[in-house]
Amino acid sequence: MDLKVIRYFIEIVDHGGFAKAAEAIHLTQPALSKAINQLEEELDLVLLERGKRGSQLKPTASGEVVYRYGIQLLKVRQEMHRELEAQRSLNAGELHLGLAPLGSAEIFAPVIARYRSLYPKIAMQLFVRGGIEQTIALKKREVELATGIISFEEEFEGFCIRRNPMVVVVPKQHALANQPQLTLKQLEETPQILFDEEYALHELVFKGCVNAGFIPKVATKVSHPDFGITLVAAGTGVMIMPEFIAARHAVAGVNRVPLSTDDLIWELSLFWRKGHPLSFAAQAMVTLIREQLAAEPV
């Protein structure tokens, strides 16, 4: 049903006839009459009581129903356009942003602050979970944008927002503590502290070891890098993580030995579902992140 024709019908009822309605909506009377005839044929109903020429037209009982609901439909359409325009101008809307717990704070704290300053009327919700949960949240449409370690395939698209070399955090007294660089193969016999499975970094390190020809000996798993590094200092094992995270949580009693970039490198990406247009609120966030990357390349 064409809402334009519904508006024509309402104008006819309000003006009491075709002539005045045609003048009000700047349409010829024959064209207006044809539109209403087509509406009646579509509904298989008579909507207007057509009396003598010059007499005021009145809606039939069916026409009263169309008139009443037509007014509501046009009002809803108007409200829809008003809300869409508010979103387009970023004066309304929501942004659901998924953030990986490792590395996101350093990157997104200034971006989020700027976003809130520029678009205070956008309601922002942050979903801080491991990379595996981020992809699940995207599939469920719980978030629109997410960050994590990911290989872009058919399901997602995005871009890298941070790249950092990996280091092996080892106890100072460990035999490998003073090496200029380590490979994963050199850790084959050394117990490792891994992140929990919900972190994409767990899978990255585990697969890296498998590709190097061995399954890592897992001393324990942790959900926080500071606790993991403290365990390293106590002699529990070694731990692989991005260099800047290891530096941020540095404690006495450990060394940070560079890991060969041929083995592993940490890349954090911003991504979203492929083929699904982003909201205006999400597009604005992507723009701010790209601007930051242009000023401070990954």
Backbone hydrogen bonds, N-H to C=O, Kabsch-Sander energy under -0.5 kcal/mol:
donor,donor_aa,acceptor,acceptor_aa,energy
3,L,1,M,-0.6
6,I,2,D,-1.6
7,R,3,L,-2.2
8,Y,4,K,-1.8
9,F,5,V,-2.4
10,I,6,I,-2.3
11,E,7,R,-2.3
12,I,8,Y,-2.2
13,V,9,F,-2.3
14,D,10,I,-2.7
15,H,11,E,-2.4
16,G,12,I,-1.2
17,G,12,I,-1.2
21,A,17,G,-1.2
22,A,18,F,-3.1
23,E,19,A,-2.0
24,A,20,K,-2.1
25,I,21,A,-2.2
26,H,22,A,-0.5
27,L,22,A,-2.5
32,L,28,T,-2.2
33,S,29,Q,-2.7
34,K,30,P,-2.4
35,A,31,A,-1.9
36,I,32,L,-2.0
37,N,33,S,-2.3
38,Q,34,K,-2.1
39,L,35,A,-1.7
40,E,36,I,-2.5
41,E,37,N,-2.2
42,E,38,Q,-2.4
43,L,39,L,-2.2
44,D,40,E,-1.4
45,L,40,E,-1.8
47,L,45,L,-0.6
49,E,58,K,-3.4
50,R,48,L,-0.9
51,G,49,E,-1.0
55,S,52,K,-2.3
57,L,16,G,-2.6
58,K,49,E,-0.9
60,T,47,L,-1.9
64,E,60,T,-2.3
65,V,61,A,-1.4
66,V,62,S,-2.2
67,Y,63,G,-2.8
68,R,64,E,-2.6
69,Y,65,V,-2.7
70,G,66,V,-2.4
71,I,67,Y,-2.0
72,Q,68,R,-1.3
73,L,69,Y,-2.7
74,L,70,G,-2.5
75,K,71,I,-1.9
76,V,72,Q,-2.6
77,R,73,L,-2.4
78,Q,74,L,-2.1
79,E,75,K,-2.4
80,M,76,V,-2.7
81,H,77,R,-2.5
82,R,78,Q,-2.1
83,E,79,E,-2.5
84,L,80,M,-2.7
85,E,81,H,-2.3
86,A,82,R,-1.8
87,Q,83,E,-2.2
88,R,84,L,-2.6
89,S,85,E,-2.1
90,L,87,Q,-1.3
91,N,86,A,-3.3
92,A,86,A,-0.8
95,L,123,A,-2.6
97,L,95,L,-0.7
97,L,125,Q,-2.8
98,G,96,H,-0.5
98,G,145,L,-3.3
99,L,97,L,-0.5
99,L,127,F,-2.5
103,G,101,P,-0.7
104,S,100,A,-0.8
107,I,103,G,-1.0
108,F,104,S,-3.6
109,A,105,A,-2.0
111,V,107,I,-0.7
112,I,108,F,-3.4
113,A,109,A,-2.0
114,R,110,P,-2.1
115,Y,111,V,-2.7
116,R,112,I,-2.7
117,S,113,A,-1.6
118,L,114,R,-2.5
119,Y,115,Y,-3.1
122,I,119,Y,-1.7
123,A,93,G,-2.4
123,A,121,K,-0.6
124,M,122,I,-0.6
125,Q,95,L,-2.8
127,F,97,L,-2.9
128,V,126,L,-0.6
129,R,99,L,-1.4
129,R,127,F,-0.8
132,I,198,E,-1.6
133,E,198,E,-0.6
134,Q,130,G,-1.7
135,T,131,G,-1.6
136,I,132,I,-1.5
137,A,133,E,-2.7
138,L,134,Q,-2.1
139,K,135,T,-2.1
140,K,136,I,-2.0
141,R,138,L,-1.2
142,E,137,A,-2.7
143,V,137,A,-1.0
144,E,96,H,-2.8
145,L,96,H,-1.5
146,A,271,F,-2.2
147,T,98,G,-0.8
148,G,269,S,-1.7
150,I,148,G,-0.7
152,F,150,I,-0.6
157,E,272,W,-2.3
159,F,270,L,-2.1
161,I,268,L,-3.1
162,R,268,L,-1.6
163,R,298,V,-0.7
164,N,266,W,-2.7
166,M,264,L,-0.6
167,V,241,M,-2.7
168,V,257,V,-3.3
169,V,167,V,-0.6
169,V,239,M,-3.5
170,V,168,V,-0.7
170,V,255,N,-2.5
172,K,253,G,-2.1
174,H,171,P,-2.0
177,A,174,H,-1.5
179,Q,176,L,-1.6
182,L,258,P,-2.5
186,Q,183,T,-0.7
187,L,184,L,-2.2
188,E,185,K,-1.5
190,T,187,L,-1.5
192,Q,217,K,-3.6
193,I,238,V,-3.2
194,L,192,Q,-0.6
194,L,220,T,-2.1
196,D,222,V,-2.1
199,Y,196,D,-1.9
202,H,199,Y,-1.2
203,E,199,Y,-1.0
204,L,200,A,-2.2
205,V,201,L,-2.3
206,F,202,H,-2.6
207,K,203,E,-2.8
208,G,204,L,-1.7
209,C,205,V,-2.2
210,V,206,F,-2.2
211,N,207,K,-2.8
212,A,208,G,-1.2
213,G,210,V,-1.5
214,F,209,C,-2.2
218,V,216,P,-0.8
219,A,192,Q,-3.1
219,A,217,K,-0.7
220,T,192,Q,-0.9
222,V,194,L,-2.2
228,G,224,H,-1.9
229,I,225,P,-2.7
230,T,226,D,-1.8
231,L,227,F,-2.1
232,V,228,G,-1.9
233,A,229,I,-2.4
234,A,230,T,-1.4
235,G,232,V,-1.8
236,T,231,L,-2.5
238,V,191,P,-2.2
239,M,169,V,-1.9
241,M,167,V,-1.9
243,E,165,P,-2.9
246,A,242,P,-2.2
247,A,243,E,-2.4
248,R,244,F,-1.7
249,H,245,I,-1.7
250,A,247,A,-1.1
254,V,251,V,-0.9
255,N,170,V,-2.9
257,V,168,V,-2.6
257,V,255,N,-0.7
259,L,166,M,-2.7
260,S,182,L,-2.8
263,D,260,S,-1.6
264,L,260,S,-1.7
266,W,164,N,-2.3
267,E,265,I,-0.5
268,L,162,R,-3.0
269,S,148,G,-2.6
269,S,267,E,-0.5
270,L,159,F,-2.6
271,F,146,A,-2.8
272,W,157,E,-2.5
274,K,155,E,-2.4
276,H,273,R,-1.3
283,Q,279,S,-2.6
284,A,280,F,-2.0
285,M,281,A,-1.5
286,V,282,A,-2.5
287,T,283,Q,-2.2
288,L,284,A,-2.0
289,I,285,M,-2.3
290,R,286,V,-2.4
291,E,287,T,-2.2
292,Q,288,L,-2.2
293,L,289,I,-2.5
294,A,290,R,-2.1
295,A,291,E,-1.7
296,E,292,Q,-3.0
